[in-house]
Amino acid sequence: MTEPKVARPPRKSAYFVLAILVALIIGGWSAYWAVGRGIVSDVIRNGVKVAEAKGGSLECGEQQLGGYPFRFELTCTPFRMNKDGEWYFINELRGVALAYKPTHVIFEASGPAEMNYGQQGPAYSADWKTAQASVVAEDGKPAKIDGVIKEPKLAYTVGDQSVKLDAELTEVHIRRVEDNAEALDFAMVVKGLTAGAVTNEVPLDMDLVMQLPHGAKLLDGKVRKPADLMVDEELKIGLSNLHLKSGDFSIKTGGDLVIDEQGRLSGTLPLVVTGIHQLEQVLQPLFPQGSKTLESLQKTALAIGKGSAENGVPTLRIPVTLDKGRARIAFFDLGPVPRLIIK
C-alpha cells in the first residue's frame, strides 16, 4: 500500500517571479499610457502652432487630459477655432479613446455651438440635449463616422434669410466604399423635424441614403467647403433613397443628381407621393419665403399625375426633371428650386 502524496507548498521564489511579472506589466502599461498622453498633448500643441502659422487660432480652453489606466480622455471647455475669417465655437468638447484601441475615438459635445463662415457666408447656431460621435480610423484616416444628436435645435442664417429647425433625433452615418477608394456612402435619419413657427403641425420625418462618387476626400481632410468635392465643375450625387413623411403625407424618390458650381440641381427624380394635397403645407417651411415651386408642383401633379393605390391609400407617381435649377413635369415649368450653397 502506497502512502498518499502530500502537496508541497509553493516556493517563495514562485511568488517573487509573479510579483515581478505583475510589476513589469503595470509599469509597462503606465509607460504606454504616459507616452500616449504625451502624444495627445503634442497633437494639441502642434495644432495650435499650425493654426497660428496660417493666420488662424485654435483654443482648447481649460484643457483636461486623464482617463488612466484604460482610457485617454481630453476635455476642452470651450473649444474655439478661427481661420480665414471663419470661426467655430463649442461650449465643451470631450474626446475619449480606449488605451488598447486608440483608433476608435468617441466624441461628446455640450452646447451651445456656433459656426460662422465670414461676413458673406452662412451662420449657424445650435444647441441640443446630447450629442455623440464615433470615429474609427484606418491607415491613419477616418473610415467610419457615426453621429447621434438628441433634441437638436438649429438656426441657419444667410443674407437676410433665416430658418430655425428643431428635431427629436438626428443620426448621421458615413462610410468609405470598400470597392471604390474615391467614393463615400452617406446616410441620415431625422425624426420629428419642425421649422420656425410650424410647431403645431405634424412633424416631418426624413430618411436619406446617398453616395458621393468623389466624396472620400471629405474624410481625408481635403474639403473645407462643398465646392472642394466638385470634379470638372460638377458635384455628382447618387441618391439611393429620400423618404419624407409627415402624418398621412409621404414622398419617396431616388436618382442621380448633378450640382453645378452655382448650386443648381440637374437630374430626374421619379416622385411617389401619398397625400398630395398636403405637399405644399408640409414642405413649404423648408423652402425660401415666397417660393412658388411647391404650389406649382402640387397643382400640376393633381392635373397630370398617374394615380394608383398602395395599401388602400391614393398615391401619385410623378416624374420630375431638374435642369440647372428649374423643375418641370413633362412640358410644365414648375419654376426655380432653392440653390445649394457650394462656395
C-alpha positions as CSV (number, residue, x, y, z in Angstrom):
1,M,0.0,0.0,0.0
2,T,1.5,3.3,-1.1
3,E,1.2,6.4,1.1
4,P,-0.7,9.4,-0.3
5,K,1.5,12.2,-1.7
6,V,1.4,15.4,0.3
7,A,1.2,18.6,-1.7
8,R,4.2,20.8,-1.2
9,P,3.6,24.4,-0.5
10,P,4.7,26.7,-3.4
11,R,8.2,28.0,-3.1
12,K,8.7,31.7,-2.2
13,S,10.6,32.1,-5.5
14,A,7.3,31.5,-7.4
15,Y,5.6,34.4,-5.6
16,F,8.6,36.5,-6.3
17,V,8.6,35.8,-10.0
18,L,4.8,36.5,-10.2
19,A,5.3,39.8,-8.4
20,I,8.0,40.8,-10.8
21,L,5.7,40.0,-13.8
22,V,2.8,42.0,-12.4
23,A,5.1,44.9,-11.7
24,L,6.5,44.8,-15.2
25,I,3.0,44.7,-16.7
26,I,1.8,47.6,-14.6
27,G,5.0,49.6,-15.3
28,G,4.9,48.9,-19.0
29,W,1.2,49.8,-19.2
30,S,1.8,53.0,-17.2
31,A,4.7,53.9,-19.6
32,Y,2.5,53.2,-22.6
33,W,-0.3,55.4,-21.2
34,A,2.2,58.2,-20.4
35,V,3.5,58.1,-23.9
36,G,0.0,58.2,-25.3
37,R,-0.8,61.1,-23.1
38,G,2.2,62.9,-24.3
39,I,1.3,62.2,-28.0
40,V,-2.2,63.8,-27.4
41,S,-0.6,66.8,-25.8
42,D,1.8,67.2,-28.7
43,V,-1.0,66.9,-31.2
44,I,-2.8,69.8,-29.5
45,R,0.3,72.0,-29.3
46,N,1.1,71.3,-32.9
47,G,-2.5,72.0,-33.9
48,V,-2.2,75.4,-32.2
49,K,1.1,76.2,-33.8
50,V,-0.2,75.2,-37.3
51,A,-3.3,77.3,-36.9
52,E,-1.3,80.3,-35.8
53,A,1.2,79.9,-38.7
54,K,-1.7,80.0,-41.1
55,G,-3.1,83.2,-39.6
56,G,-5.8,81.5,-37.5
57,S,-6.2,80.2,-34.0
58,L,-7.2,77.0,-32.1
59,E,-8.1,77.0,-28.5
60,C,-8.7,74.1,-26.1
61,G,-9.8,76.1,-23.0
62,E,-9.4,74.6,-19.5
63,Q,-7.8,71.6,-21.0
64,Q,-8.1,68.4,-19.1
65,L,-6.3,65.1,-20.0
66,G,-6.9,62.0,-18.0
67,G,-8.6,58.6,-18.0
68,Y,-5.8,56.4,-16.6
69,P,-5.4,53.5,-16.8
70,F,-7.7,52.3,-19.6
71,R,-8.7,55.4,-21.5
72,F,-7.4,58.7,-22.9
73,E,-9.9,61.5,-22.1
74,L,-9.4,65.0,-23.4
75,T,-11.8,67.8,-22.5
76,C,-11.8,71.3,-23.9
77,T,-14.0,73.9,-22.2
78,P,-14.7,75.7,-24.5
79,F,-13.3,74.7,-28.0
80,R,-12.7,77.5,-30.4
81,M,-11.2,77.6,-33.9
82,N,-10.7,80.6,-36.3
83,K,-9.4,80.5,-39.8
84,D,-9.6,82.8,-42.8
85,G,-12.5,84.8,-41.3
86,E,-14.4,81.7,-40.4
87,W,-14.9,80.7,-36.7
88,Y,-16.3,77.7,-34.8
89,F,-17.3,77.5,-31.1
90,I,-18.4,74.6,-28.9
91,N,-19.2,75.1,-25.3
92,E,-17.5,71.9,-24.3
93,L,-15.9,69.1,-26.4
94,R,-14.7,65.8,-25.0
95,G,-12.8,63.0,-26.8
96,V,-12.4,59.5,-25.4
97,A,-10.3,56.6,-26.7
98,L,-9.7,53.2,-25.2
99,A,-6.0,52.8,-24.5
100,Y,-6.0,49.4,-26.0
101,K,-7.8,50.6,-29.2
102,P,-6.7,54.2,-29.9
103,T,-8.0,54.1,-33.5
104,H,-11.6,54.3,-32.2
105,V,-12.5,57.7,-30.7
106,I,-15.8,58.7,-29.1
107,F,-16.7,62.4,-29.0
108,E,-19.2,64.1,-26.8
109,A,-20.2,67.8,-27.0
110,S,-22.2,70.1,-24.8
111,G,-24.0,73.1,-26.4
112,P,-24.4,75.7,-27.4
113,A,-22.3,75.8,-30.6
114,E,-21.8,78.4,-33.3
115,M,-20.3,78.4,-36.8
116,N,-19.8,81.5,-38.9
117,Y,-18.4,81.4,-42.5
118,G,-17.4,85.0,-42.8
119,Q,-19.4,88.2,-43.5
120,Q,-20.9,86.9,-46.8
121,G,-21.3,83.3,-45.8
122,P,-24.0,81.5,-43.8
123,A,-24.0,81.4,-40.0
124,Y,-25.3,78.6,-37.7
125,S,-26.1,78.4,-34.1
126,A,-27.1,75.2,-32.4
127,D,-28.0,73.5,-29.1
128,W,-29.0,70.0,-28.1
129,K,-29.7,67.6,-25.3
130,T,-27.0,65.1,-26.0
131,A,-24.5,64.8,-28.9
132,Q,-22.2,61.9,-29.5
133,A,-20.0,60.8,-32.4
134,S,-17.9,57.7,-33.1
135,V,-14.9,57.8,-35.4
136,V,-13.0,54.7,-36.5
137,A,-9.7,55.3,-38.2
138,E,-7.9,53.1,-40.7
139,D,-4.4,53.8,-42.1
140,G,-4.4,57.0,-40.1
141,K,-7.5,58.4,-41.7
142,P,-11.2,58.3,-40.6
143,A,-13.0,55.3,-42.3
144,K,-16.3,55.3,-40.4
145,I,-18.2,58.1,-38.7
146,D,-21.5,57.8,-36.7
147,G,-23.2,60.6,-35.0
148,V,-26.3,60.9,-32.9
149,I,-27.9,64.1,-31.6
150,K,-30.9,64.2,-29.4
151,E,-33.3,67.1,-29.5
152,P,-31.2,69.3,-31.7
153,K,-32.1,73.0,-32.3
154,L,-30.5,74.7,-35.3
155,A,-30.7,78.3,-36.5
156,Y,-29.4,79.0,-40.0
157,T,-28.9,82.5,-41.4
158,V,-27.6,83.6,-44.8
159,G,-28.1,87.2,-46.0
160,D,-31.5,88.4,-44.9
161,Q,-33.0,84.9,-44.7
162,S,-33.2,82.9,-41.5
163,V,-34.6,79.4,-40.8
164,K,-35.0,77.7,-37.4
165,L,-35.1,73.9,-37.3
166,D,-35.9,71.6,-34.3
167,A,-36.0,67.8,-34.2
168,E,-36.4,65.0,-31.8
169,L,-33.5,63.0,-33.1
170,T,-30.8,63.2,-35.8
171,E,-28.4,60.4,-36.9
172,V,-25.6,60.6,-39.4
173,H,-23.6,57.6,-40.8
174,I,-20.6,57.9,-43.1
175,R,-18.6,55.1,-44.7
176,R,-15.8,54.7,-47.2
177,V,-16.9,52.4,-50.0
178,E,-14.9,49.2,-49.8
179,D,-14.5,48.6,-53.6
180,N,-14.1,52.3,-54.5
181,A,-11.4,54.3,-52.9
182,E,-12.8,57.6,-54.0
183,A,-16.5,57.1,-53.1
184,L,-18.3,57.8,-49.9
185,D,-21.6,56.4,-48.6
186,F,-23.8,58.8,-46.5
187,A,-27.0,58.2,-44.6
188,M,-29.1,60.5,-42.4
189,V,-32.2,60.0,-40.3
190,V,-34.2,62.9,-38.9
191,K,-37.2,62.3,-36.6
192,G,-39.7,65.0,-35.6
193,L,-38.4,67.9,-37.7
194,T,-40.2,71.2,-37.3
195,A,-39.3,74.5,-38.9
196,G,-39.9,78.0,-37.5
197,A,-43.4,78.7,-36.3
198,V,-44.7,75.3,-37.7
199,T,-44.7,73.8,-34.2
200,N,-48.4,72.9,-34.1
201,E,-48.2,70.9,-37.4
202,V,-47.4,67.2,-37.6
203,P,-43.5,66.9,-37.5
204,L,-41.6,65.7,-40.5
205,D,-39.5,62.5,-40.6
206,M,-36.7,62.1,-43.1
207,D,-34.6,59.1,-44.3
208,L,-31.7,59.8,-46.7
209,V,-29.2,57.4,-48.3
210,M,-26.8,58.6,-51.0
211,Q,-23.4,58.1,-52.4
212,L,-20.8,60.7,-53.4
213,P,-18.6,59.2,-56.2
214,H,-15.7,61.5,-55.2
215,G,-16.6,62.1,-51.6
216,A,-13.8,60.1,-49.9
217,K,-11.6,63.2,-49.8
218,L,-14.1,64.6,-47.3
219,L,-12.6,62.1,-44.8
220,D,-9.1,62.8,-46.0
221,G,-9.3,66.4,-44.6
222,K,-9.1,67.9,-48.1
223,V,-12.6,69.5,-48.1
224,R,-13.4,72.8,-46.5
225,K,-16.5,73.7,-48.5
226,P,-18.8,71.7,-50.8
227,A,-17.1,73.2,-53.9
228,D,-14.0,71.2,-53.0
229,L,-16.0,68.0,-53.8
230,M,-16.6,69.1,-57.3
231,V,-14.9,67.4,-60.3
232,D,-14.9,69.2,-63.7
233,E,-17.1,71.9,-62.0
234,E,-19.8,69.3,-61.1
235,L,-20.8,67.6,-57.9
236,K,-22.4,64.2,-58.6
237,I,-24.7,62.5,-56.1
238,G,-26.2,59.0,-56.3
239,L,-29.4,59.4,-54.4
240,S,-30.4,55.9,-53.4
241,N,-33.4,56.9,-51.3
242,L,-35.1,60.0,-50.0
243,H,-38.2,59.4,-47.9
244,L,-40.1,62.3,-46.3
245,K,-43.2,61.5,-44.1
246,S,-45.5,63.7,-42.1
247,G,-48.8,62.2,-40.8
248,D,-50.7,60.9,-43.9
249,F,-48.3,62.7,-46.2
250,S,-45.3,60.7,-47.7
251,I,-42.9,61.3,-50.6
252,K,-40.3,58.9,-51.9
253,T,-37.7,59.4,-54.6
254,G,-34.2,58.4,-55.8
255,G,-32.0,59.0,-58.8
256,D,-28.7,60.6,-60.0
257,L,-28.2,64.3,-59.4
258,V,-25.6,66.8,-60.6
259,I,-24.9,70.1,-58.9
260,D,-23.1,72.8,-60.8
261,E,-20.7,75.5,-59.4
262,Q,-23.7,77.9,-59.0
263,G,-25.5,75.4,-56.7
264,R,-28.1,74.5,-59.4
265,L,-29.6,71.0,-59.5
266,S,-30.0,68.8,-62.5
267,G,-31.4,65.3,-62.8
268,T,-34.5,63.2,-62.9
269,L,-36.4,62.3,-59.7
270,P,-39.5,60.0,-60.0
271,L,-41.6,61.0,-57.1
272,V,-44.1,58.7,-55.4
273,V,-46.4,60.9,-53.4
274,T,-49.1,60.0,-50.9
275,G,-51.4,62.7,-49.6
276,I,-50.6,65.1,-52.5
277,H,-53.0,67.8,-51.1
278,Q,-50.6,68.2,-48.1
279,L,-47.4,68.6,-50.1
280,E,-47.2,72.4,-50.0
281,Q,-48.3,72.6,-46.4
282,V,-45.7,70.1,-45.2
283,L,-42.7,71.1,-47.2
284,Q,-43.1,74.9,-47.5
285,P,-41.2,75.7,-44.3
286,L,-38.1,74.1,-45.9
287,F,-38.2,76.4,-49.0
288,P,-37.4,80.1,-49.2
289,Q,-40.2,82.5,-48.4
290,G,-42.1,83.4,-51.5
291,S,-41.1,80.3,-53.4
292,K,-43.9,79.0,-55.7
293,T,-42.2,75.7,-56.7
294,L,-44.3,73.6,-54.3
295,E,-47.6,75.2,-55.3
296,S,-46.9,74.6,-59.0
297,L,-45.8,71.0,-58.3
298,Q,-48.9,70.3,-56.3
299,K,-51.3,71.8,-59.0
300,T,-49.5,70.1,-61.9
301,A,-49.3,66.8,-60.2
302,L,-53.0,66.7,-59.5
303,A,-53.7,67.6,-63.1
304,I,-51.5,65.1,-64.9
305,G,-50.1,62.7,-62.3
306,K,-50.8,59.0,-62.7
307,G,-52.8,57.7,-59.7
308,S,-52.9,54.4,-58.1
309,A,-53.4,53.0,-54.6
310,E,-50.9,51.5,-52.1
311,N,-52.4,49.8,-49.1
312,G,-55.7,51.5,-50.0
313,V,-54.2,55.0,-49.9
314,P,-54.3,57.1,-53.1
315,T,-50.8,57.6,-54.5
316,L,-49.4,59.6,-57.4
317,R,-46.3,58.8,-59.4
318,I,-44.8,62.0,-60.9
319,P,-41.6,62.2,-63.0
320,V,-39.9,65.5,-62.0
321,T,-37.0,66.8,-64.1
322,L,-34.5,69.3,-62.8
323,D,-32.5,71.3,-65.3
324,K,-30.0,73.8,-64.0
325,G,-32.1,74.7,-61.0
326,R,-35.5,74.7,-62.6
327,A,-38.1,71.9,-62.1
328,R,-40.6,70.6,-64.6
329,I,-43.1,67.8,-65.2
330,A,-43.2,67.0,-68.9
331,F,-43.5,70.4,-70.6
332,F,-44.9,72.2,-67.5
333,D,-42.4,74.5,-65.9
334,L,-42.6,74.5,-62.1
335,G,-40.1,77.3,-61.6
336,P,-36.8,77.5,-59.8
337,V,-35.9,75.3,-56.8
338,P,-33.6,76.5,-54.0
339,R,-30.0,76.7,-54.9
340,L,-27.5,74.9,-52.7
341,I,-24.6,76.8,-51.1
342,I,-21.4,75.5,-52.8
343,K,-18.9,78.2,-52.4
